[in-house]
């Protein structure tokens, strides 16, 4: 099975609820929480502001590294 994501709404309405209902059991759950935070920022339009971009970059820098920060 494959999913095509074409919008923030699709992520918010389909992908996030799925992984909230079926939590990851590996270290990837930490990256999922970070991904969810980035998605929340983008949904609020924070990615359109320089401060928001910097916050998103800071979060993204810590993803897929095994860090909890």
KOLGU-4560 file (N, C-alpha, C; in nm, 3 decimals, padded with zeros to 5 digits):
<recs>
<n_xx: 00.084 n_yy: -00.117 n_zz: 00.000 ca_xx: 00.000 ca_yy: 00.000 ca_zz: 00.000 c_xx: 00.089 c_yy: 00.124 c_zz: 00.000 mol: A seq: 1 type: UNK>
<n_xx: 00.048 n_yy: 00.226 n_zz: -00.072 ca_xx: 00.124 ca_yy: 00.351 ca_zz: -00.078 c_xx: 00.027 c_yy: 00.467 c_zz: -00.061 mol: A seq: 2 type: UNK>
<n_xx: 00.078 n_yy: 00.574 n_zz: -00.004 ca_xx: 00.000 ca_yy: 00.695 ca_zz: 00.013 c_xx: 00.067 c_yy: 00.809 c_zz: -00.061 mol: A seq: 3 type: UNK>
<n_xx: -00.014 n_yy: 00.892 n_zz: -00.124 ca_xx: 00.036 ca_yy: 01.013 ca_zz: -00.186 c_xx: -00.013 c_yy: 01.130 c_zz: -00.104 mol: A seq: 4 type: UNK>
<n_xx: 00.080 n_yy: 01.210 n_zz: -00.061 ca_xx: 00.046 ca_yy: 01.327 ca_zz: 00.019 c_xx: 00.057 c_yy: 01.449 c_zz: -00.071 mol: A seq: 5 type: UNK>
<n_xx: -00.052 n_yy: 01.521 n_zz: -00.083 ca_xx: -00.054 ca_yy: 01.636 ca_zz: -00.173 c_xx: -00.082 c_yy: 01.768 c_zz: -00.101 mol: A seq: 6 type: UNK>
<n_xx: -00.107 n_yy: 01.763 n_zz: 00.028 ca_xx: -00.137 ca_yy: 01.887 ca_zz: 00.099 c_xx: -00.116 c_yy: 01.871 c_zz: 00.250 mol: A seq: 7 type: UNK>
<n_xx: -00.109 n_yy: 01.985 n_zz: 00.318 ca_xx: -00.100 ca_yy: 01.983 ca_zz: 00.464 c_xx: -00.227 c_yy: 01.922 c_zz: 00.523 mol: A seq: 8 type: UNK>
<n_xx: -00.340 n_yy: 01.951 n_zz: 00.460 ca_xx: -00.466 ca_yy: 01.895 ca_zz: 00.509 c_xx: -00.462 c_yy: 01.742 c_zz: 00.507 mol: A seq: 9 type: UNK>
<n_xx: -00.407 n_yy: 01.685 n_zz: 00.401 ca_xx: -00.398 ca_yy: 01.539 ca_zz: 00.392 c_xx: -00.311 c_yy: 01.484 c_zz: 00.506 mol: A seq: 10 type: UNK>
<n_xx: -00.201 n_yy: 01.552 n_zz: 00.532 ca_xx: -00.116 ca_yy: 01.510 ca_zz: 00.644 c_xx: -00.192 c_yy: 01.518 c_zz: 00.776 mol: A seq: 11 type: UNK>
<n_xx: -00.260 n_yy: 01.630 n_zz: 00.798 ca_xx: -00.333 ca_yy: 01.651 ca_zz: 00.923 c_xx: -00.452 c_yy: 01.557 c_zz: 00.939 mol: A seq: 12 type: UNK>
<n_xx: -00.519 n_yy: 01.527 n_zz: 00.829 ca_xx: -00.643 ca_yy: 01.450 ca_zz: 00.837 c_xx: -00.625 c_yy: 01.299 c_zz: 00.823 mol: A seq: 13 type: UNK>
<n_xx: -00.517 n_yy: 01.256 n_zz: 00.759 ca_xx: -00.499 ca_yy: 01.113 ca_zz: 00.732 c_xx: -00.374 c_yy: 01.054 c_zz: 00.798 mol: A seq: 14 type: UNK>
<n_xx: -00.261 n_yy: 01.116 n_zz: 00.771 ca_xx: -00.134 ca_yy: 01.057 ca_zz: 00.815 c_xx: -00.115 c_yy: 01.070 c_zz: 00.966 mol: A seq: 15 type: UNK>
<n_xx: -00.129 n_yy: 01.191 n_zz: 01.020 ca_xx: -00.110 ca_yy: 01.208 ca_zz: 01.165 c_xx: -00.206 c_yy: 01.122 c_zz: 01.246 mol: A seq: 16 type: UNK>
<n_xx: -00.336 n_yy: 01.122 n_zz: 01.216 ca_xx: -00.425 ca_yy: 01.037 ca_zz: 01.296 c_xx: -00.388 c_yy: 00.889 c_zz: 01.290 mol: A seq: 17 type: UNK>
<n_xx: -00.341 n_yy: 00.843 n_zz: 01.174 ca_xx: -00.302 ca_yy: 00.703 ca_zz: 01.163 c_xx: -00.188 c_yy: 00.671 c_zz: 01.260 mol: A seq: 18 type: UNK>
<n_xx: -00.085 n_yy: 00.755 n_zz: 01.260 ca_xx: 00.030 ca_yy: 00.727 ca_zz: 01.346 c_xx: 00.003 c_yy: 00.760 c_zz: 01.493 mol: A seq: 19 type: UNK>
<n_xx: -00.096 n_yy: 00.842 n_zz: 01.520 ca_xx: -00.136 ca_yy: 00.863 ca_zz: 01.659 c_xx: -00.214 c_yy: 00.743 c_zz: 01.710 mol: A seq: 20 type: UNK>
<n_xx: -00.292 n_yy: 00.683 n_zz: 01.621 ca_xx: -00.368 ca_yy: 00.563 ca_zz: 01.659 c_xx: -00.277 c_yy: 00.440 c_zz: 01.667 mol: A seq: 21 type: UNK>
<n_xx: -00.177 n_yy: 00.435 n_zz: 01.581 ca_xx: -00.082 ca_yy: 00.322 ca_zz: 01.575 c_xx: 00.059 c_yy: 00.376 c_zz: 01.596 mol: A seq: 22 type: UNK>
<n_xx: 00.096 n_yy: 00.405 n_zz: 01.722 ca_xx: 00.226 ca_yy: 00.468 ca_zz: 01.748 c_xx: 00.344 c_yy: 00.380 c_zz: 01.705 mol: A seq: 23 type: UNK>
<n_xx: 00.446 n_yy: 00.446 n_zz: 01.660 ca_xx: 00.570 ca_yy: 00.377 ca_zz: 01.627 c_xx: 00.633 c_yy: 00.325 c_zz: 01.756 mol: A seq: 24 type: UNK>
<n_xx: 00.698 n_yy: 00.212 n_zz: 01.747 ca_xx: 00.756 ca_yy: 00.151 ca_zz: 01.866 c_xx: 00.907 c_yy: 00.158 c_zz: 01.867 mol: A seq: 25 type: UNK>
<n_xx: 00.963 n_yy: 00.230 n_zz: 01.775 ca_xx: 01.108 ca_yy: 00.244 ca_zz: 01.766 c_xx: 01.146 c_yy: 00.388 c_zz: 01.798 mol: A seq: 26 type: UNK>
<n_xx: 01.273 n_yy: 00.419 n_zz: 01.781 ca_xx: 01.320 ca_yy: 00.556 ca_zz: 01.803 c_xx: 01.255 c_yy: 00.654 c_zz: 01.706 mol: A seq: 27 type: UNK>
<n_xx: 01.195 n_yy: 00.602 n_zz: 01.600 ca_xx: 01.128 ca_yy: 00.689 ca_zz: 01.503 c_xx: 01.010 c_yy: 00.763 c_zz: 01.564 mol: A seq: 28 type: UNK>
<n_xx: 00.959 n_yy: 00.717 n_zz: 01.678 ca_xx: 00.848 ca_yy: 00.788 ca_zz: 01.742 c_xx: 00.891 c_yy: 00.928 c_zz: 01.784 mol: A seq: 29 type: UNK>
<n_xx: 01.019 n_yy: 00.944 n_zz: 01.818 ca_xx: 01.072 ca_yy: 01.076 ca_zz: 01.854 c_xx: 01.072 c_yy: 01.166 c_zz: 01.731 mol: A seq: 30 type: UNK>
<n_xx: 01.116 n_yy: 01.113 n_zz: 01.618 ca_xx: 01.113 ca_yy: 01.191 ca_zz: 01.494 c_xx: 00.970 c_yy: 01.223 c_zz: 01.452 mol: A seq: 31 type: UNK>
<n_xx: 00.878 n_yy: 01.132 n_zz: 01.478 ca_xx: 00.738 ca_yy: 01.159 ca_zz: 01.446 c_xx: 00.687 c_yy: 01.278 c_zz: 01.527 mol: A seq: 32 type: UNK>
<n_xx: 00.722 n_yy: 01.284 n_zz: 01.655 ca_xx: 00.679 ca_yy: 01.397 ca_zz: 01.739 c_xx: 00.736 c_yy: 01.528 c_zz: 01.684 mol: A seq: 33 type: UNK>
<n_xx: 00.859 n_yy: 01.525 n_zz: 01.638 ca_xx: 00.920 ca_yy: 01.644 ca_zz: 01.579 c_xx: 00.852 c_yy: 01.680 c_zz: 01.448 mol: A seq: 34 type: UNK>
<n_xx: 00.821 n_yy: 01.581 n_zz: 01.367 ca_xx: 00.749 ca_yy: 01.603 ca_zz: 01.242 c_xx: 00.613 c_yy: 01.666 c_zz: 01.268 mol: A seq: 35 type: UNK>
<n_xx: 00.543 n_yy: 01.614 n_zz: 01.371 ca_xx: 00.413 ca_yy: 01.668 ca_zz: 01.407 c_xx: 00.425 c_yy: 01.815 c_zz: 01.448 mol: A seq: 36 type: UNK>
<n_xx: 00.530 n_yy: 01.850 n_zz: 01.521 ca_xx: 00.553 ca_yy: 01.989 ca_zz: 01.562 c_xx: 00.576 c_yy: 02.078 c_zz: 01.439 mol: A seq: 37 type: UNK>
<n_xx: 00.656 n_yy: 02.032 n_zz: 01.344 ca_xx: 00.680 ca_yy: 02.108 ca_zz: 01.222 c_xx: 00.549 c_yy: 02.126 c_zz: 01.146 mol: A seq: 38 type: UNK>
<n_xx: 00.471 n_yy: 02.022 n_zz: 01.136 ca_xx: 00.344 ca_yy: 02.030 ca_zz: 01.066 c_xx: 00.251 c_yy: 02.130 c_zz: 01.135 mol: A seq: 39 type: UNK>
<n_xx: 00.248 n_yy: 02.132 n_zz: 01.268 ca_xx: 00.167 ca_yy: 02.228 ca_zz: 01.341 c_xx: 00.211 c_yy: 02.371 c_zz: 01.310 mol: A seq: 40 type: UNK>
<n_xx: 00.342 n_yy: 02.393 n_zz: 01.307 ca_xx: 00.394 ca_yy: 02.525 ca_zz: 01.275 c_xx: 00.353 c_yy: 02.568 c_zz: 01.135 mol: A seq: 41 type: UNK>
<n_xx: 00.365 n_yy: 02.475 n_zz: 01.041 ca_xx: 00.328 ca_yy: 02.507 ca_zz: 00.903 c_xx: 00.178 c_yy: 02.532 c_zz: 00.890 mol: A seq: 42 type: UNK>
<n_xx: 00.097 n_yy: 02.458 n_zz: 00.960 ca_xx: -00.048 ca_yy: 02.476 ca_zz: 00.956 c_xx: -00.085 c_yy: 02.615 c_zz: 01.008 mol: A seq: 43 type: UNK>
<n_xx: -00.009 n_yy: 02.665 n_zz: 01.105 ca_xx: -00.033 ca_yy: 02.800 ca_zz: 01.159 c_xx: 00.028 c_yy: 02.909 c_zz: 01.070 mol: A seq: 44 type: UNK>
<n_xx: 00.100 n_yy: 02.869 n_zz: 00.965 ca_xx: 00.160 ca_yy: 02.966 ca_zz: 00.876 c_xx: 00.295 c_yy: 03.018 c_zz: 00.922 mol: A seq: 45 type: UNK>
<n_xx: 00.352 n_yy: 02.956 n_zz: 01.023 ca_xx: 00.480 ca_yy: 03.000 ca_zz: 01.078 c_xx: 00.594 c_yy: 02.985 c_zz: 00.977 mol: A seq: 46 type: UNK>
<n_xx: 00.580 n_yy: 02.895 n_zz: 00.882 ca_xx: 00.684 ca_yy: 02.874 ca_zz: 00.781 c_xx: 00.695 c_yy: 02.993 c_zz: 00.686 mol: A seq: 47 type: UNK>
<n_xx: 00.602 n_yy: 03.086 n_zz: 00.695 ca_xx: 00.603 ca_yy: 03.205 ca_zz: 00.610 c_xx: 00.678 c_yy: 03.321 c_zz: 00.676 mol: A seq: 48 type: UNK>
<n_xx: 00.723 n_yy: 03.301 n_zz: 00.799 ca_xx: 00.796 ca_yy: 03.403 ca_zz: 00.874 c_xx: 00.939 c_yy: 03.355 c_zz: 00.896 mol: A seq: 49 type: UNK>
<n_xx: 01.033 n_yy: 03.448 n_zz: 00.900 ca_xx: 01.174 ca_yy: 03.407 ca_zz: 00.917 c_xx: 01.196 c_yy: 03.335 c_zz: 01.050 mol: A seq: 50 type: UNK>
<n_xx: 01.127 n_yy: 03.378 n_zz: 01.156 ca_xx: 01.144 ca_yy: 03.310 ca_zz: 01.286 c_xx: 01.091 c_yy: 03.167 c_zz: 01.279 mol: A seq: 51 type: UNK>
<n_xx: 00.980 n_yy: 03.150 n_zz: 01.208 ca_xx: 00.922 ca_yy: 03.017 ca_zz: 01.194 c_xx: 01.011 c_yy: 02.925 c_zz: 01.115 mol: A seq: 52 type: UNK>
<n_xx: 01.069 n_yy: 02.977 n_zz: 01.008 ca_xx: 01.163 ca_yy: 02.898 ca_zz: 00.927 c_xx: 01.282 c_yy: 02.854 c_zz: 01.012 mol: A seq: 53 type: UNK>
<n_xx: 01.333 n_yy: 02.944 n_zz: 01.093 ca_xx: 01.447 ca_yy: 02.910 ca_zz: 01.178 c_xx: 01.410 c_yy: 02.802 c_zz: 01.280 mol: A seq: 54 type: UNK>
<n_xx: 01.290 n_yy: 02.811 n_zz: 01.336 ca_xx: 01.244 ca_yy: 02.709 ca_zz: 01.431 c_xx: 01.231 c_yy: 02.574 c_zz: 01.362 mol: A seq: 55 type: UNK>
<n_xx: 01.174 n_yy: 02.575 n_zz: 01.242 ca_xx: 01.159 ca_yy: 02.451 ca_zz: 01.166 c_xx: 01.296 c_yy: 02.393 c_zz: 01.131 mol: A seq: 56 type: UNK>
<n_xx: 01.389 n_yy: 02.477 n_zz: 01.089 ca_xx: 01.526 ca_yy: 02.430 ca_zz: 01.059 c_xx: 01.592 c_yy: 02.368 c_zz: 01.182 mol: A seq: 57 type: UNK>
<n_xx: 01.572 n_yy: 02.432 n_zz: 01.297 ca_xx: 01.632 ca_yy: 02.379 ca_zz: 01.420 c_xx: 01.575 c_yy: 02.241 c_zz: 01.453 mol: A seq: 58 type: UNK>
<n_xx: 01.445 n_yy: 02.225 n_zz: 01.435 ca_xx: 01.383 ca_yy: 02.094 ca_zz: 01.461 c_xx: 01.433 c_yy: 01.992 c_zz: 01.359 mol: A seq: 59 type: UNK>
<n_xx: 01.434 n_yy: 02.030 n_zz: 01.232 ca_xx: 01.475 ca_yy: 01.938 ca_zz: 01.125 c_xx: 01.620 c_yy: 01.891 c_zz: 01.144 mol: A seq: 60 type: UNK>
<n_xx: 01.704 n_yy: 01.978 n_zz: 01.195 ca_xx: 01.845 ca_yy: 01.944 ca_zz: 01.218 c_xx: 01.861 c_yy: 01.826 c_zz: 01.314 mol: A seq: 61 type: UNK>
<n_xx: 01.765 n_yy: 01.812 n_zz: 01.405 ca_xx: 01.775 ca_yy: 01.706 ca_zz: 01.507 c_xx: 01.705 c_yy: 01.577 c_zz: 01.465 mol: A seq: 62 type: UNK>
<n_xx: 01.642 n_yy: 01.579 n_zz: 01.349 ca_xx: 01.567 ca_yy: 01.461 ca_zz: 01.306 c_xx: 01.658 c_yy: 01.359 c_zz: 01.239 mol: A seq: 63 type: UNK>
<n_xx: 01.621 n_yy: 01.232 n_zz: 01.249 ca_xx: 01.693 ca_yy: 01.120 ca_zz: 01.189 c_xx: 01.837 c_yy: 01.109 c_zz: 01.237 mol: A seq: 64 type: UNK>
<n_xx: 01.859 n_yy: 01.151 n_zz: 01.360 ca_xx: 01.993 ca_yy: 01.142 ca_zz: 01.418 c_xx: 01.998 c_yy: 01.051 c_zz: 01.540 mol: A seq: 65 type: UNK>
<n_xx: 01.880 n_yy: 01.016 n_zz: 01.593 ca_xx: 01.875 ca_yy: 00.937 ca_zz: 01.714 c_xx: 01.874 c_yy: 01.024 c_zz: 01.839 mol: A seq: 66 type: UNK>
<n_xx: 01.883 n_yy: 01.159 n_zz: 01.822 ca_xx: 01.877 ca_yy: 01.251 ca_zz: 01.934 c_xx: 01.734 c_yy: 01.270 c_zz: 01.979 mol: A seq: 67 type: UNK>
<n_xx: 01.716 n_yy: 01.298 n_zz: 02.107 ca_xx: 01.582 ca_yy: 01.326 ca_zz: 02.158 c_xx: 01.555 c_yy: 01.475 c_zz: 02.160 mol: A seq: 68 type: UNK>
<n_xx: 01.652 n_yy: 01.559 n_zz: 02.141 ca_xx: 01.635 ca_yy: 01.704 ca_zz: 02.151 c_xx: 01.558 c_yy: 01.760 c_zz: 02.036 mol: A seq: 69 type: UNK>
</recs>
